[in-house]
Amino acid sequence: MGSRNGAARMRLEGVWLPLVTPFRDGALDVAAFAALVRHYAAQPIDGFVLAATTGEGLTLDEGETERLVEIAAEATGGARPILLGVCGSDTRMVLKTLARTRRWAIDGYLVACPYYTRPSQEGLRRHFTALAERIDKPIVVYNIPYRTGVNMTNETLLRLAELDAVVGVKDCCGDPQQSFELLRDRPPGFSVLTGEDAQFYSAVAQGADGGILAAAHVGPGAFAEVRNALLAGRRQAALERWRELAPIVRLLFAEPNPAPIKHWLWREGRLPSPELRLPMTPVSEALAGEIEAALARRGPRPAAGAALTVA
């Protein structure tokens, strides 16, 4: 497969979906994944992220990851951009991953900060600079300190934003003040996508370009409506829509992601199985009951953008 985007600078905005990875009996469920991609490509989704946290990327081998990319590229026909999730604590190994995948049919990478080693800010800067200087595809920095153990400061991120290849950030810093100041200080053309589903409304209201939202597996049109209403200045309409969505988001993150989302999609008929790979485990009986109740209240599967209600 060849590169689909030789230019480094790209603009990211809207609702991006970090796709779940379906499994059956321990193996990748190719048919289920292709069906998922086709379904969401017909929804108001602006781009896809593969093999990241929601996609259980750390449990996938190289062949499985490449197969996901092939399926997604074929199913979308190039109509939606694709980012590949990449992470690692050894800069050399991450560089090898980028080199190995550079000809895959992807448009860029979502690269998490190095985990566990907790490097200094200078270490973070040098790590991403080394990556940016060696590839011809865009990089979106994934700042998620509660998973990696290190928070990239705005000062470091804005220095990286000077590099052509570093085009944006998935912001999960967990500090509302840091997020606000980033939106205030970022340079033109540098995208900020929230990765905190529960903060989507407030992030877009403060100027974020959109979000990479696992919860958008459920009613993706409603998330797009929230953003569109805010951009149009219809804040009350956006808030009313968000009040419908917020309980769904809470439910889908009540236990470790992506177990609740897979269970929901399974019960909705989107997945033939809610199977996960260890160390992820199925949802508890209590949460399964809450999801069943939510689906019952929701009624027949709605079309994109139809009303969603979770009490």
Buried (B, 14 or more C-beta within 10 A) or exposed (E): EEBBBEEBEBEBBBBBBBBBBBBBEEEBBBEBBBBBBBBBBEBBBBBBBBBBBBBBBBBBEEEBBBBBBBBBBBBBEEEBBBBBBBBBBEBEEBBEBBEEBBEBBBBBBBBBBBBEEBBEBEBBBEBBBEBBEEBEBBBBBBBBBEBBBBBBBBEBBBBBBEBBBBBBBBBBBBEEEBBBEBBEEBEEEBBBBBBBBBBBBBBBBBBBBBBBBBBBBBBBBBBBBBBBBBEEEBEEBBBEBBEBBBBBBBBBBBBEBBBBBBBBBBBBEBBBBBBBEEEBEBBEEEBBEBBEEBBEEBEEEBEBBEEBEBE
